[in-house]
Amino acid sequence: MRRTRLAGALTAVLALALGATGCGDGGGGKGSGSGTDPARGAAATADRVEPLAAPAAPRLPVTVPSADGHPVTITSTERIVPLSGSLNEIVFTLGLGGKVVARDIMATFEQAEKLPVVTRAHDVSAESVLSLRPTVVLAESTTGPAEAVAQIRDAGIPLVVVKPAKALADVGARIDAVAAALGVPDSGTALRKRTQERIDAVRKGIPARQEKPRVAFLYVRGTAAVYLLGGAESGASSLLEAAGAVDAGKESGLTKDFTPITSEALAKAAPDAILVMSKGLDSVGGIDGLAKIPGVAETPASADRRVVTVDDGVLLNYGPRTDQVLKSLVGQLYGEGR
C-alpha cells in the first residue's frame, strides 16, 4: 500500500532514530533563548489522554468499511491492537483503553506506556501482533509492510484500515471511523464534539496580527544524520495555518512532504520561527546544535532563537489532543516577548 506524509518518507530513519533516542515522551528541546523551554510544559500536559467521562459500551457485531476496500465484521473488542500512536490515542480516549493489549512505538502517553510495542515507524511485526491473540486490529493506510498486514488478516483477525490524517479537517472523520469499528458510535459523536469545541476555543484566542509569522517545520534526527525541511504535504501545514502562521516551506514552493535541508532552501523559506519535534531538537544538541545545520544560522528564526517544539508523540496525530498541540503552538509563537 502506498505510504504518505511523514510515515512514508521517513519509515526507516524514524525507526533508527527512535531506537537511538528512546521512546518516552522526551520533553522539549534544550537551550531556548530565555533559558527555559516553553515546550516542556506543553509536552507535560500532553503526556496523558483524557478518556470520555461516560463512555458507551460496545454494541456488536458491526460491519464497517476498511480504507483498503475490505468490509470488516467485528464481533469482539476484548483485545484491541491499534497499530499507530494516533489510533492508540483515539481508542483510549473513547474509554476503551482497558481493552488495548499493544501499542505503536509512537504511543508515548502515560496510560499506554507499559503495553508491549508491536510496531516501529509504521512497520508492524505480524508475529508479535498474532501472539497477543487480538480480536480486532486497527491500522493506518501507511502501516506496512503489506505482507505483514496480509498475514494478520489471513489469520482471521478482523483488521480495519483507517485513512491517515493530514489536516485539522480529518480529526472528526478519524474519530468516527475508529468508534464505528469498535461499536461505540455514540462515544465517537461525543468525542468528536468535545474535540472540535476545544479546537474552536483555542482558535478564538489566537491574536490578530497584520503580519503572520513564517514558520518552517524541520524534521531532524542528529543520531541518524537526517535533516529535512517540510513542504506542503508534511502534515504540519494545517496546524501552522490554524495557529495564524504561514508554513514557510509550503509558501516557498515545496509541494511534496520533505526535502533535504540546504542553505538555499532555508534562505528561500526565510522562517521567523522553526518548528521541530522535541526529540529531534534534543538529538542535535538543542538550539545551539540546530544552528549548526547548514543554512539554519542564517535564518531570522535562528537570529532570534525562536524555536517551537512539540512532543513527537502528539504533533501530527490529528486526534483528541489536537487542541493541546494548537494551544502549544499559539503560546510559543505569540507568548510574552514575541
C-alpha positions, 0 to 999 in steps of 0.5 A: 500500500502506498505510504504518505506524509511523514510515515512514508518518507521517513519509515526507516530513519524514524525507526533508527532514530527512535531506537537511538533516542528512546521512546518516552515522551522526551520533553522539549528541546534544550537551550531556548533563548530565555533559558527555559523551554516553553515546550516542556510544559506543553509536552507535560500536559500532553503526556496523558489522554483524557478518556470520555467521562461516560463512555458507551459500551460496545454494541456488536457485531458491526460491519464497517468499511476498511480504507483498503476496500475490505468490509470488516465484521467485528464481533469482539473488542476484548483485545484491541491492537491499534497499530499507530500512536494516533489510533492508540490515542483515539481508542483510549480516549473513547474509554476503551483503553482497558481493552488495548493489549499493544501499542505503536512505538509512537504511543508515548502517553502515560496510560499506554506506556507499559503495553508491549510495542508491536510496531516501529515507524509504521512497520508492524511485526505480524508475529508479535501482533498474532501472539497477543491473540487480538480480536480486532486490529486497527491500522493506518493506510501507511502501516506496512509492510503489506505482507505483514498486514496480509498475514494478520488478516489471513489469520482471521483477525478482523483488521480495519484500515483507517485513512491517515490524517493530514489536516485539522479537517480529518480529526472528526472523520478519524474519530468516527471511523475508529468508534464505528469499528469498535461499536461505540458510535455514540462515544465517537459523536461525543468525542468528536464534539468535545474535540472540535469545541476545544479546537474552536476555543483555542482558535478564538484566542489566537491574536490578530496580527497584520503580519503572520509569522513564517514558520518552517517545520524541520524534521531532524534526527542528529543520531541518524544524520537526517535533516529535512525541511517540510513542504506542503504535504508534511502534515504540519501545514494545517496546524501552522495555518490554524495557529495564524502562521504561514508554513514557510516551506509550503509558501516557498514552493515545496509541494511534496512532504520533505526535502533535504535541508540546504542553505538555499532552501532555508534562505528561500523559506526565510522562517521567523520561527522553526518548528521541530519535534522535541526529540529531534531538537534534543538529538542535535544538541538543542538550539545551539546544535540546530544552528549548526545545520547548514543554512539554519544560522542564517535564518531570522528564526535562528537570529532570534532563537525562536524555536517551537517544539512539540512532543513527537508523540502528539504533533501530527496525530490529528486526534483528541489532543489536537487542541493541546498541540494548537494551544502549544503552538499559539503560546510559543509563537505569540507568548510574552516577548514575541 
